[in-house]
Amino acid sequence: MKFIGDTRESLSIALTAVRANPLRSTLTMLGIIIGIFTITLMGAFLNGMDHLFRQTASSMKTDVYYVDKWSWGGGDWRLMRNRPDIQEEYLNQLQAKMTTAASFSMSIGKWGQNVKYKNRSVQFVTADGVNEGYLQTESMNIQYGRFFTSAELLSARPVCVIGYEIASKLFPNTSPLGEVIRVSGYPLQVIGIAKRVGGLFSVFTIDNTVVMPYRTLQTAFGQKHQSVTIGVKAKSVEHKLDTKDELEFYMRQIRKLKPNDQLNFGINNQDQFNEQIDKISGLLSTVGFLITGLSLLVGGIGIMNIMYVSVKERTREIGIRKAIGATRRSLVFQFLYEATILALLAGAIALALAYPVTVLANNLLLSDSDLQIAFPIAYAGLGLGLAIATGIIFGLAPALRASRLDPVDALRYE
């Protein structure tokens, strides 16, 4: 009971001291407000970006491996640039040899194309030339229209399936089916519209892609010899690593690599994309925590200095309290409570500012974007915890100094 009474008394004195110096208290809290505000917004942004990245990654099937000239996991691009191209004939060789694969596809891509229809245009579009296995290895679903027939694929017919973003920008009020668009000047008839995927502002998904027969793309861009991408879908997700091992084994055979030779091709999968996402998220988190740590350090030093000033100003009061029986522990608690309340108020103000900022950002800046940030409850709790810890850590030294004052010397202080 005595502990509860001491706690209540110390808390009351601390609140009175904070209210007595509102300007000083506000300036002291500023550093902590910035720190907690930063970590909360950082958490909201990271959650939104992580969801967006995962949404983009989900457009790729987890049980599909892509044989490519480039490796998604990173590496020296100069070495990868000098790798031999992936040849068309590799597809037939892999189909004849592999036993753990369910389906195969082959595609080539051209990035940075422009697409026009009458007076409307879309820039930085991906053009993909594909074969009949594309629908089995990719996550593209046809929402309107149809995919290519075997005759269209074999005869290089000028037809295409367009992504949602392209359709909405070129044909905002009409159906594009049957219309002729121009991809970097080459005319193609639209026979299908892919279902919207979303993610990463739709730039790196099927939403921003024009898909056409493989031979059509070669005809359109005049490139008969180009490195292709071969997609290999495993028979089951549970045994996809067996498919990867078998794929690497036969690709080594095809490339005539010795057991100790490094791969001169890439075998890519969604898992590598997720690893890159984790690295980016980790980097952003580290930067955010560094900024938050510096702000809290500044705020904590401010609290410590103000508490030293407060101890000095109230030396006589401390002497009186000690003279009438106040214990060292009660004085420590009194000043610790005061420092902690300052820090906690700063954290609460920061959260009160961060919440409307996230709402305004979604409604005004990100209303037309797939990126949406949500107020992070976990980061808000972490922020309040850091605020309390800052108050306790930086308020401890002034509190101990107050508790160690000699009551006689303190009463003589003017």
N, C-alpha and C positions, 0 to 999 in steps of 0.2 A: 504493500500500500504506500509506503514511504517513497518507493521508486516512482510509482504512478504520480504521486503528488509533486515530486521534484520535476518529473518530466512535464507535467501540465504547467507548472510555474515557469520553468525554463522556456517552454514554447510560447507562453504569453508574453514574456519579456522580449523574446526574439522578434515576435510579430510587431510589438510596439516600437522596437528599434528600427525595423524595416520601414514602418509607416512614418516614423519621425523624419526620415531622410529619403524622400521619394526620388529626388534627382540623383543623389549619389547612388542609391540602390539601382536605379535604371541604368546608369552608366556602367555600373559594376556588372550588371546582367548582360550587357550588350554582346560580349564575346561568346558567352554560352548560348545566347539566342541564335547567333550566327551559326555556331557549331551544330546545334540540334536541328535548326532549319535546314542546314546543308545535308545532314545525314538522312533526314526524313525525305527531302526531295530526291536525293540520290537513290534511296530505297524505292521510291515510286518509279523513278526513271528506269532503274535496273530491272524491276519486276516487269515493267512494260516492254522493255527491250528483250528480256529473256523470253517472254511469252511470244513476242513477234518473231524472234529467231527460231523458237521451237515450232511455231506455226509454219514458217518457211521450210524448215527441215522436214516437217511432216508431209510436205508435198512429194518427198522422195520415199520410196518404199524401203523398209529396213532390211529386206531380204534380197536386195538387188545390188550387185557389184558392177562397177563401170571400169572397163579397161580403157585407159586413156594415155596420151603422151605425157600429161601433167598429173602430178600427185596433189590431192587436196590437202594433205597433211603438212604442206610446206616443204621447204628445202631450197637448194640453190637453183633459182630459175634459169641461170645461165647454163647449168648442166642439163636441166630438163628440156630447155630449148633445143639443145643439140641431140636429143634422143631421136632414134628413127621413128618415122610415122607409124601409126597403127594402120595396117592395111586391111582392105575389104575382105581379102581372102582368109584372114584370120577367123572370121565369123564361121565360115563353112568348116574349117578345121576344128574349131572348138565344138561346134554342133556334132561333129562326127565322133569326137573323143569323150566328151564329158558325160558322166552318168548321174551326177547329183543336181543337174540344172533342169528347171522346168521349162524355161523359155529363154529366147535370145532376141536382141534387137541391135540395130545399127543406126547411128545418126551422125550428122555433121551439123555444126552450128556456125552461124555468122552473127556477131554481135554489132551493136551500134548502127542498125539499119533504120531508114525512115520509111514510114508507111503512109500513103496518101489515098484519099477518096474525095474526088472533086476538089473543094477548097479547104478541106480539113486534112490535118496531118498529125502523125505521132512520131516523135523522135526516139532514138536509142532503144530500138526494138530488137529482140533476138529472133533470127530466122533459123528454124530447125528443119533439116531434111531428114526424113525418117523412113523406115521400112515397115513391113507388116507386123513385126513383133513389138512395136512401140507401145501399144495399149496394154500389153502384158507386163512390161517392165517399168512403165511410168505410171504416175498417179493421175493422169489426165482423164477426165470424164467428159463426155460430150453432153452438153445441156440441150442444145438445139441443133438440128441437122444430123450429120453422120460423119463417119471416118472414111478413109479412102478405100476404094475397091482394089482388088488385085490388078485389074486392068489399068487403073489410074496410076498405081505404083510402078508397074512395069513400063508403061508408055510415057512416063514423065508428063502427065497431064498438068496443065497450069491451074491447079485447084489448091485450096488451103483451108485449114481450120485456124481460127483466130482466138486469142485469149479475151477474157472478159473486159480488161481495161481498154484494149484496142477497140473492141466492139462498142463500148460505151462512149468512147471519144469520137470515133468516126461516124457512128450511127446512133446518136443520142435519142432519136425519136422514131426510128424505123428499123426494120429487120435487115441485117446485112446478108442474109441467105440469098444467094443468087447474084449478088452484086460483085463487081470487079474492082479490086483494090490494086495499088501498085506498090510493090516492095522494092525500094531503091530503083524504081523505074520499071520493074518487071510486072506485067499484069497477071493477077491470079483471081480466080473466081472463088468466092467464099461458099463453102458447102457445110461448114459446121462452126459452132461456137462452144468453146470449152467452159466447163463450169468453173466459177470463181474459186480460187484457192486463198488469196490474200497473203499477208505476211511480208515483212521487209519492204513496205511501200509498193508491193507487187512488182518490183523491178526484176527480181531474180526468180520469178515463178512463171508458170504457164500463162498467167494473166497478161504478161507483157511479151508474148511469143506468137509468131506466125509459124504454124507447122505445115509443111508441104511434103510431097513425096521426095524421097532421097534423090532420084534422078532429076527431078524438077529443079531442086536447088542447085545441082551441078550445072544444069543448063542455064539457069538464071544468072549465076555468078561466074560462069565460064571456067570453073576449076574442077577438072576431072581427077586430079591427084591431090588429095588432102588427107591429113590424119583424121581418122574417124574415131567415134566412141562406140564401144561394144558393151551393151547391157546384158548381164547374165543374172537371171532370177533363180534363186535356190528353190528346191522342191519343198522345203519347209524352213520356217524361221528358226526352229530349234536346232537344225543342222546346217545353218548357213555358213558356219566357219569351215565345215567340210567342203562346201562349194568353193569358198575362197581359196583353200589350200589346193584343191584340184585345179582351179582356174590358174593359180600361180604356177603350178607344176607344168601344165600344158603350154602356158605362155612362155615359160623358160625353154621348153622343147622347141617351140616354134621359132623363138629368137636365138636358139642354139647357144644358150648361156650355160656356162659351167657352174657346178654347185657353189663355188665361192665367189662367183661374179655378182656384182650388184645389179639390181633390177634396172633395166632401161625402159621401163614402162610403169604406169601407176595403176593400182587396183584400189578403187575408191568406193566409199560407202557412206551412208548417212552418219554412221558412228564417228567418222573423222570430222564431219561438219559439226556434230555436237561437241566434240573435243575443242574445236576452234571457238565455238560459242562460250564454252566454259572458261577458256583462256581470256577471251575478251571481257567477260563478266568479272572474272577475277581481277583483271587489270583495272577496270573501272571502279570496282569495290575498293581496291588498294588506294587509288587516287582519292576517292571520296573520303575514306577513313583518315588519310593523311591530312586533308583539308579540315576535316572535323576535329582531328587531334590537335592541330595547331590552334584552331579557334577555341577549343576547350582549355588549352594551355594558357592562352591569353586571358580567357575569362577567369580561369582558376587563379592566376597570378593577381588579377584585379580583385577578386574576392579576398585573397589573402592580405593584400595591401590595405583594403578597406577595413578588414577585420582588425588589423593591427592599429589602424587609426581609431577604430571604435573602442578597442581596449584602452588605448591611451586617453581618449576622451572620457571614458567611464571608469577611470582608475579609482576615483573617490567613491563612486557607487559600489565598485567591487570591494573596497575596504569596508564600507558599511555592511554589505551583505556578509562578509566574512566575520565581522565583529558580532553580528547577531546570530551566527551559527551556520552560515552557508558552508557546505562542504566543497572540497576541490572538485569532486565529481559533478556536483550540480552546476558549478561554474563552467566546467568543460562542456557539459551538455547544453548550457545556455548559449554559449558562443558557437558550438557546433550546429545547434538548431538554427541559429540565425544565418550561418553560412549556407546550410543546406536549404533553408527556405528561399534564400536568394537564388540559389541554383535551380531549385525546383520551379519557382515562379518563372525563371528564364526559360526553362524547358517547356512549361505550359504555354507561355506566350509564343514560343517558336512553333509549337504544334498548331496553335490557333491561327498562326499566319500561314503555315504550310498547307493546311487543308483547303482553304479557298483557292490557293494558288494552283493546286492540282486540278480542282474543278474548273477553274478558268482556263487552264492550259488545255484540258480536254475539249471544252466547249468552244474556245476561240481559236487556238493554234492548231489543234490536232483533230478538229471535227471531221475533216475529209481524209484522215490518215488511218491506216491500220494500227498505228502505234497509239495505245491508250494507257495512261498512267493512273494508277489507283492509289489512294491513301494507304500506305503500308502500316498496318496495325503492329506488326512485329518490330519494324524499325522505330515506330513511335514509342513502343515500350522500351526498346533499347536506348532510345534517346533520353527518356526520363531516367532510366537507370544510370546512364552516364552522367546526367546532370547531378543526380544525388551523390554519386561517387565523387564527382569533382568538388562538390560542396564539402563533403566530409574530409577528403584528402587535403584540400587547400585551406580548410578552416581549422584543421587540427592544431597546427603550430600556434596560431594566435590564441586558440582556446586554452592550450596548455600554458601559454605565457600568462594569461589572465588568472588561471587557477593557482599559479606559483607566486603571485604577488604577496608580499608581506602586508598583513592588514594594517599595521602601524604606519609603515611607509606610504601605503595607499591612502590612508585617511589624511596624511599630511600634504598629499599632492594637491596643488592648486591648478 
